[in-house]
Amino acid sequence: MTTTQTDASQTAAGPVLRVPPAAPAAAAAYFRASLAFHTDPSDVAAALAADGDPGFVLLDSRSAEAWDQGHVPGAVHLPTALIPEQAEALLDKAVPVVTYCWGPACNGGARAALALAELGFRVKEMLGGFEYWVREGFAYETWEGGTTRDTDPLTATVDSGDCGC
């Protein structure tokens, strides 16, 4: 096959398949690893709503001002900058921690998860952060009390609590 033929076949595949998909075993390993590091607001909400202990602590890593503006009910507030000095007094290393920050354009939840992991905690990050918690219509608390917003139909099913995923 000539270079021109190779280039033509890659162009015909378009940008999506220009780099071919990984082999199934490699893809399975990647996605299994991804799920070991991440969860989402819907799964967190379901775990918190179930009877009994959800098996993890939810940690809001934002500032006090952000916490007052709104946070997930039951979350522990510990800004990322304070994790090195306060995490071991507030959290139990035997209990996994799920971190969140503002939203998908913010890597604060990942920075908090890193800081906790470096201290020996088992940790996951809640993808979408507080923004997607609110957009999916879950209850949240502010300095004024509890509230909710209508579910954004671009983020979750409006008439059903189950998206099927």
N, C-alpha and C positions, 0 to 999 in steps of 0.2 A: 504494500500500500504506500502510495506517495504521500509526501507532506501535504500536498494540495487536497488529496482525497480525505486525509485525516481531519484537516481543518474544515472541510465541507461537511463531514459527518458530525463534527462537534457543533458547528453552526446550525445544522438542521435540528439538533436536539434542543436548541434554544438555551437560554440562561439557566433554566431549572435543572436540566440534565447535563449541562456542560461538564460538570463534575458528577460522575455517576454515583448513585446511592451506595452506601456501604453494604457490605455483605450482611445477610440476615443475622449472623451470630454477633458481628461487630455492632450492628444497630441495636440488638437486644441488650448487649452489655452497656452501651452508651445510655439508652433510655432507662435501664434498671438503675444505673448510677445516678442519672438525673433525678429520679424519683426518691433516691436516698438523700438527696440534698434539698429538694423542694416539695412544697405542698401548695394548695391554693385556698382561697377564701371559702369556697363551698365545702371543701373537705374539713377545714377547721371549724366552720359553723356547725356542720353535722356532728362532729366529735364533741363540741362544747354543748350542743343541745341534747345529746344522748344522756340517759340516766347514768350516774356514776362518774368516776374519774376519767377524763379524756386521755390520760396517759402522758400528757405533756404540759408544759407551762408556756403560755403565749406571752411574748415579750415585745413591748412597744419601745423601740430604740430612739424615738424622736425627743425633741426638746420639751421642756415643761409647757411652753406656749402652744406647741403642736398638740400635746396631750390634752390640754384644756380645750382646744378647738374641736377635738373629737378623737375617741379611741374605742377599741373593741372592749365591750364589757367583760370583766374578768381578767383582762390583760395586766401584766406587771409592767410598771413603768421604770425603765432603766436606760437613760440616754447612753449612746455608744461610748462617749468619752468617759463615762463613769464605770463602765464594765470592769476594767482592770482592778479598780479599788473596791467595788461593791458587789460584784456578781457572786462571789463565794459566800457572802453573808446573806444574800437574798434568795439564792437558788440552790437546789439540791442537785449535785452532779449525777445522781442516780436517775433523775427525771429528765427526759429530753426537753429541749427548749425549741420553740418555733418563734423566729424573729420576724418583725415587719417594720417597715418605715413608711414613707409617703405613698409611693406608687412605682409603676414599672420604669419610670424615668429617673428613679432614685436608687442608688446602690447602698443606701444606709443600712438596710436589712442584711445585706451581704457582709458589710463591714462589721456589724454587730455579731453576726454568725461567726465570722472569722475570729473576732476577739474572744468569743466564748469558746470556740473550738481550741484556740491556743491555750486556754485555761483548763482544758480537759473536759468540757461539756460536750454531750452529743447534741447536735443542733441541725435544724432545717430552717429554710427561709420560706415565708409565705409569699408566693409570687403575686404581684399586683398590689401588695401592701394595703394600706388603709383606703386608698382611692378605690380599689376594686371591691373591698369589703362593703363600702358605702354604695357603689354603683350596682352591686348585686342585690341591694335592698336589705341587707342585714342591719339589725339594730346597732346603734352606737351611742356612746355617752359623751356629753360635753360638760363644761363647767356649769351649765344650766340644767343638766339632767339628760335623760334618755330620749332618743328620737330615731326615726328612720326616714329614708327617702324612697321614692318609687324605684323599682328595679329598672335599670337601663336595659332595654331589649337587645342592645348590642353586646351585652356582657352575660346575660343569663335569661333563662326562660321566664316569662312573665306569669304564666298561668300554672306552672308546675315547679315544684322544688327540685325536680330531677331533670338534668339536661341530657341524660343518657350516656354520659361519658364515664 
